Amino acid sequence: MYRKGNCYDNGAVETFFKTIKAELIWRRSWETQRQTEMAIFKYINGFYNPRRHHLALG
């Protein structure tokens, strides 16, 4: 998928990063990198994966 001329190679990843930035990153700031990492981990495993299923997965 990662070749020149394939416009669908990273669409799902770009959508995911846009969503996580809009719903988590841009809404607040953290004092340490560790706090940021834990917030992202909790967002992905506690909210995004269980509740926001990708359409391609059925």
ZADO-1210 file (C-alpha; in nm, 4 decimals, padded with zeros to 6 digits):
<atoms>
<atom x="00.0000" y="00.0000" z="00.0000" code="MET" pos="1"/>
<atom x="00.2892" y="00.2403" z="00.0577" code="TYR" pos="2"/>
<atom x="00.3771" y="00.3206" z="-00.2982" code="ARG" pos="3"/>
<atom x="00.3615" y="00.6262" z="-00.5120" code="LYS" pos="4"/>
<atom x="00.0204" y="00.6951" z="-00.6584" code="GLY" pos="5"/>
<atom x="-00.1859" y="00.5046" z="-00.4009" code="ASN" pos="6"/>
<atom x="-00.4086" y="00.7624" z="-00.2361" code="CYS" pos="7"/>
<atom x="-00.5637" y="00.5150" z="00.0120" code="TYR" pos="8"/>
<atom x="-00.2455" y="00.3967" z="00.1809" code="ASP" pos="9"/>
<atom x="-00.2775" y="00.5962" z="00.5020" code="ASN" pos="10"/>
<atom x="-00.6281" y="00.7393" z="00.5046" code="GLY" pos="11"/>
<atom x="-00.7403" y="00.5403" z="00.8085" code="ALA" pos="12"/>
<atom x="-00.4320" y="00.6400" z="01.0079" code="VAL" pos="13"/>
<atom x="-00.4694" y="01.0061" z="00.9189" code="GLU" pos="14"/>
<atom x="-00.8337" y="00.9941" z="01.0287" code="THR" pos="15"/>
<atom x="-00.7352" y="00.8329" z="01.3584" code="PHE" pos="16"/>
<atom x="-00.4689" y="01.0968" z="01.4310" code="PHE" pos="17"/>
<atom x="-00.7082" y="01.3793" z="01.3447" code="LYS" pos="18"/>
<atom x="-00.9689" y="01.2313" z="01.5798" code="THR" pos="19"/>
<atom x="-00.7294" y="01.1822" z="01.8702" code="ILE" pos="20"/>
<atom x="-00.5941" y="01.5347" z="01.8311" code="LYS" pos="21"/>
<atom x="-00.9396" y="01.6922" z="01.8154" code="ALA" pos="22"/>
<atom x="-01.0913" y="01.4882" z="02.0992" code="GLU" pos="23"/>
<atom x="-00.7953" y="01.4690" z="02.3359" code="LEU" pos="24"/>
<atom x="-00.4739" y="01.6559" z="02.2550" code="ILE" pos="25"/>
<atom x="-00.6062" y="02.0013" z="02.1643" code="TRP" pos="26"/>
<atom x="-00.8509" y="02.0126" z="02.4566" code="ARG" pos="27"/>
<atom x="-00.5914" y="02.0342" z="02.7338" code="ARG" pos="28"/>
<atom x="-00.2227" y="02.0397" z="02.8181" code="SER" pos="29"/>
<atom x="-00.0131" y="01.8142" z="03.0361" code="TRP" pos="30"/>
<atom x="00.2850" y="01.8900" z="03.2579" code="GLU" pos="31"/>
<atom x="00.4950" y="01.5874" z="03.1622" code="THR" pos="32"/>
<atom x="00.5392" y="01.3615" z="02.8650" code="GLN" pos="33"/>
<atom x="00.4444" y="01.0632" z="03.0837" code="ARG" pos="34"/>
<atom x="00.1050" y="01.2194" z="03.1608" code="GLN" pos="35"/>
<atom x="00.0476" y="01.2722" z="02.7900" code="THR" pos="36"/>
<atom x="00.1436" y="00.9131" z="02.7097" code="GLU" pos="37"/>
<atom x="-00.0925" y="00.7765" z="02.9757" code="MET" pos="38"/>
<atom x="-00.3792" y="00.9967" z="02.8564" code="ALA" pos="39"/>
<atom x="-00.3318" y="00.8750" z="02.4977" code="ILE" pos="40"/>
<atom x="-00.3085" y="00.5124" z="02.6134" code="PHE" pos="41"/>
<atom x="-00.6279" y="00.5435" z="02.8189" code="LYS" pos="42"/>
<atom x="-00.8067" y="00.7163" z="02.5302" code="TYR" pos="43"/>
<atom x="-00.7168" y="00.4448" z="02.2809" code="ILE" pos="44"/>
<atom x="-00.7811" y="00.1450" z="02.5042" code="ASN" pos="45"/>
<atom x="-01.0666" y="00.2842" z="02.7110" code="GLY" pos="46"/>
<atom x="-01.2690" y="00.4786" z="02.4572" code="PHE" pos="47"/>
<atom x="-01.1556" y="00.4607" z="02.0969" code="TYR" pos="48"/>
<atom x="-01.1120" y="00.0841" z="02.0529" code="ASN" pos="49"/>
<atom x="-01.4227" y="-00.0366" z="02.2412" code="PRO" pos="50"/>
<atom x="-01.6667" y="00.2315" z="02.1241" code="ARG" pos="51"/>
<atom x="-01.5530" y="00.3592" z="01.7844" code="ARG" pos="52"/>
<atom x="-01.5378" y="00.0629" z="01.5522" code="HIS" pos="53"/>
<atom x="-01.3868" y="00.1169" z="01.2099" code="HIS" pos="54"/>
<atom x="-01.6338" y="00.0679" z="00.9277" code="LEU" pos="55"/>
<atom x="-01.3969" y="-00.1690" z="00.7482" code="ALA" pos="56"/>
<atom x="-01.4115" y="-00.4083" z="01.0441" code="LEU" pos="57"/>
<atom x="-01.7863" y="-00.4550" z="01.0184" code="GLY" pos="58"/>
</atoms>
